[in-house]
Amino acid sequence: MNMAISKTSYKDLKEYWDYQRLLEYNRELLRHRLKNVQKTVFSQYGEVDTTEMFNNIWNRMESGDYEKPTKGWIPEDTKYRFEWEGEPRPLDKKHII
């Protein structure tokens, strides 16, 4: 089980945790956007598998490409959540497009 980020850990390592959460937000955002693509793009074999696409895109992304998390965003992965955060909500539709 992954542990959430404690207040003490966040206070001691604020820049580290902020950056890790920025990365996680962008990974989630890319996965959600590719999931939408998967529903609309087909090859001769059927739906396109976006797993390889995710890896190719993610490995080419640079820090300037990252989007800032929306207010109230809570990571799906518990190890990037603050101990005082609740359950995640779906990403805002405007970000998935």
C-alpha positions in Angstrom: 0.0 0.0 0.0 1.3 3.4 -0.9 1.4 6.0 1.8 0.1 9.6 1.3 2.4 12.5 1.7 2.5 13.6 5.3 2.5 17.3 6.4 6.0 16.9 7.8 7.4 15.3 4.7 5.7 18.0 2.5 7.1 20.8 4.7 10.6 19.3 4.6 10.6 18.5 0.9 8.0 21.0 -0.6 9.8 21.5 -3.9 10.4 17.8 -4.4 6.7 16.9 -3.8 5.4 19.8 -5.8 7.4 18.6 -8.8 6.4 14.9 -8.3 2.8 16.0 -8.2 3.3 18.1 -11.4 4.7 15.0 -13.1 1.8 12.9 -11.9 -0.8 15.4 -13.1 0.7 15.4 -16.5 1.0 11.6 -16.7 -2.7 11.4 -15.7 -3.6 14.1 -18.2 -1.8 12.4 -21.1 -3.4 9.0 -20.2 -6.9 10.5 -20.2 -6.3 12.4 -23.5 -5.0 9.2 -25.1 -7.9 7.3 -23.8 -10.2 9.7 -25.8 -8.0 9.2 -28.9 -8.3 5.4 -28.5 -12.1 5.6 -28.7 -12.0 7.5 -32.0 -8.9 6.3 -33.9 -8.9 2.9 -35.5 -6.4 0.8 -37.5 -7.0 -2.2 -39.6 -6.8 -4.2 -36.4 -9.4 -2.2 -34.5 -8.9 0.4 -31.7 -5.4 1.8 -31.5 -3.4 0.7 -28.4 -2.3 3.9 -26.7 0.2 2.3 -24.3 3.1 2.5 -26.7 1.9 6.0 -27.7 1.9 7.1 -24.1 5.5 5.9 -23.6 6.7 7.6 -26.8 5.1 10.9 -26.0 6.0 10.9 -22.3 9.6 10.2 -23.0 9.8 13.1 -25.4 8.1 15.6 -23.1 10.1 18.4 -21.6 9.4 20.4 -18.5 8.2 23.3 -20.6 5.4 21.1 -22.0 3.9 20.4 -18.5 0.6 21.9 -17.6 0.0 23.0 -14.0 -2.6 21.0 -12.0 -6.0 22.5 -11.8 -7.2 23.8 -8.5 -8.6 20.9 -6.4 -6.9 18.2 -8.4 -6.2 15.0 -6.3 -3.9 12.4 -7.7 -5.3 8.9 -8.5 -2.1 7.4 -7.1 -2.2 7.5 -3.3 1.6 8.0 -3.0 1.2 11.5 -4.5 -1.7 12.5 -2.4 -1.5 14.6 0.7 -2.6 12.9 3.8 -5.4 15.5 4.2 -6.8 15.0 0.7 -9.8 12.9 -0.1 -10.6 10.7 -3.1 -9.8 12.0 -6.6 -12.4 13.4 -8.9 -12.4 13.0 -12.7 -10.3 15.5 -14.6 -12.1 18.5 -15.9 -13.4 17.7 -19.4 -11.7 20.8 -20.9 -8.3 19.4 -20.0 -8.9 16.0 -21.6 -9.5 17.3 -25.1 
